[in-house]
Amino acid sequence: MSKTVSTGEAGTASGFRLFRPILAGATLRERLVACLGALVGITLTGLICGLVFGQGPHIPLIVAPMGASAVLLFAVPASPLAQPWSIIGGNTISAFMGVLAAHFIPDPVIAIGVGVSLAIAAMSLTRSLHPPGGAAALTALIGGPAVTSAGFLFPLFPVCVNSVILVALGVAFHKVSRRNYPHVPVAAPVNTHGTADLPAPLRVGFRPEDVDAALLELHETLDIDRADLDRLLRQVELRALVRTQGDLTCGEVMSRDVVTVGLDGRAERARELLIAHNIRTLPVVDRAGRLAGTLGLRELTLHGDVGIAQVMSEARTTGPDEPVVSLAPSLTDGRTHAVVVIDGDRRVLGIITQTDLLATLTRLLSARAVAPAESVPA
């Protein structure tokens, strides 16, 4: 039975779309964490300032822009506008611009316009752009007798002090909640062979200059770090590849007769196994048969006949039900030669090498090329 939506209902539903969050990646859990962070951050900032500097109507305990700073700090901690220097520098510098405008321009209407304009210019030049900085500049201009009497000390206290305390609390809060703050963009792939060539993942597909050109064509300024944007687009490419070519799983492709070495063995024994079986990666297992790491000739060349536990590396792993094409980033990073397939108890089920991945991708591309020809009727 079909359901008909009246024009009025459709209009209402369309109207409610305007109130939906448009922040990419936002979830209910993330918003609840942000609320808790703001509660803790703002409350403790005011409490600490009150304990250190005293309380009274002549002392602005905490300035209003800290509320806006808390929204960025706790709700979008990855934003370039929410980083420590943006919050501390942006608020402090903007407040100083507001005090400067108030000092030299007697007309309040002109002064507020000039103050905010100077704040934007100063934040841009110092790479500390922070939207609440505009409010800090306005507070310096229209904050009342307490702000006026503070004069050029206002940007230092309470603005700078508030900002420093809020950021310190934000760092501690995000560490406890296991979130990445201050945000550090993931480093771009590098050529591990010491040559001038671009890393393999960057030789095909889009390049940084393509992203820059697209941004110019869109005439948009996005609130995302340039490196994060590049990483996001490459992840989108990978997800599209998995969606369109993800039928084959790691369990179907992996080699099952895996040569391993014991964790308590010696490096010389591992070297013998690598050479005898003509392989480049050797999984290391403990006495219970669980994966502990991997070894390659690279690690063994740097050391003598020492214990395997001393020279093994962290293993790249996957599950048997994962699409095999999802291993492309790992097996083309210039360092990883094989990915170990494990179960929930970290027991080795199989291994997928660069050769395995290349053979699989070749098969997928061949099948894709033949399929249209087979579908044409005789």
Stockholm file with secondary structure:
# STOCKHOLM 1.0

chainA/1-378         MSKTVSTGEAGTASGFRLFRPILAGATLRERLVACLGALVGITLTGLICGLVFGQGPHIPLIVAPMGASAVLLFAVPASPLAQPWSIIGGNTISAFMGVLAAHFIPDPVIAIGVGVSLAIAAMSLTRSLHPPGGAAALTALIGGPAVTSAGFLFPLFPVCVNSVILVALGVAFHKVSRRNYPHVPVAAPVNTHGTADLPAPLRVGFRPEDVDAALLELHETLDIDRADLDRLLRQVELRALVRTQGDLTCGEVMSRDVVTVGLDGRAERARELLIAHNIRTLPVVDRAGRLAGTLGLRELTLHGDVGIAQVMSEARTTGPDEPVVSLAPSLTDGRTHAVVVIDGDRRVLGIITQTDLLATLTRLLSARAVAPAESVPA
#=GR chainA/1-378 SS CCCCCCHHHHHHHHHHGGGSCCCTTCCHHHHHHHHHHHHHHHHHHHHHHHHHHCCCTTSCCSCTHHHHHHHHHHHCTTSGGGSHHHHHHHHHHHHHHHHHHHHHCCCHHHHHHHHHHHHHHHHHHTTCCCTHHHHHHHHHHHSCHHHHHHGGGTIIIIIIHHHHHHHHHHHHHHHHTTCCCSCCCCCCCCCTTSSSSCCGGGSSSCCHHHHHHHHHHHTCCCSSCHHHHHHHHHHHHHHHHHHHHCCSBHHHHSBSSCCCEETTSBHHHHHHHHHHTTCSCEEEECTTSBEEEEECHHHHHTSCSCBHHHHCBCCCEECTTSBGGGGHHHHTSSSCCEEEEECTTCBEEEEEEHHHHHHHHHHHHHHHHHHHHHHSCC
#=GC SS_cons         CCCCCCHHHHHHHHHHGGGSCCCTTCCHHHHHHHHHHHHHHHHHHHHHHHHHHCCCTTSCCSCTHHHHHHHHHHHCTTSGGGSHHHHHHHHHHHHHHHHHHHHHCCCHHHHHHHHHHHHHHHHHHTTCCCTHHHHHHHHHHHSCHHHHHHGGGTIIIIIIHHHHHHHHHHHHHHHHTTCCCSCCCCCCCCCTTSSSSCCGGGSSSCCHHHHHHHHHHHTCCCSSCHHHHHHHHHHHHHHHHHHHHCCSBHHHHSBSSCCCEETTSBHHHHHHHHHHTTCSCEEEECTTSBEEEEECHHHHHTSCSCBHHHHCBCCCEECTTSBGGGGHHHHTSSSCCEEEEECTTCBEEEEEEHHHHHHHHHHHHHHHHHHHHHHSCC
//
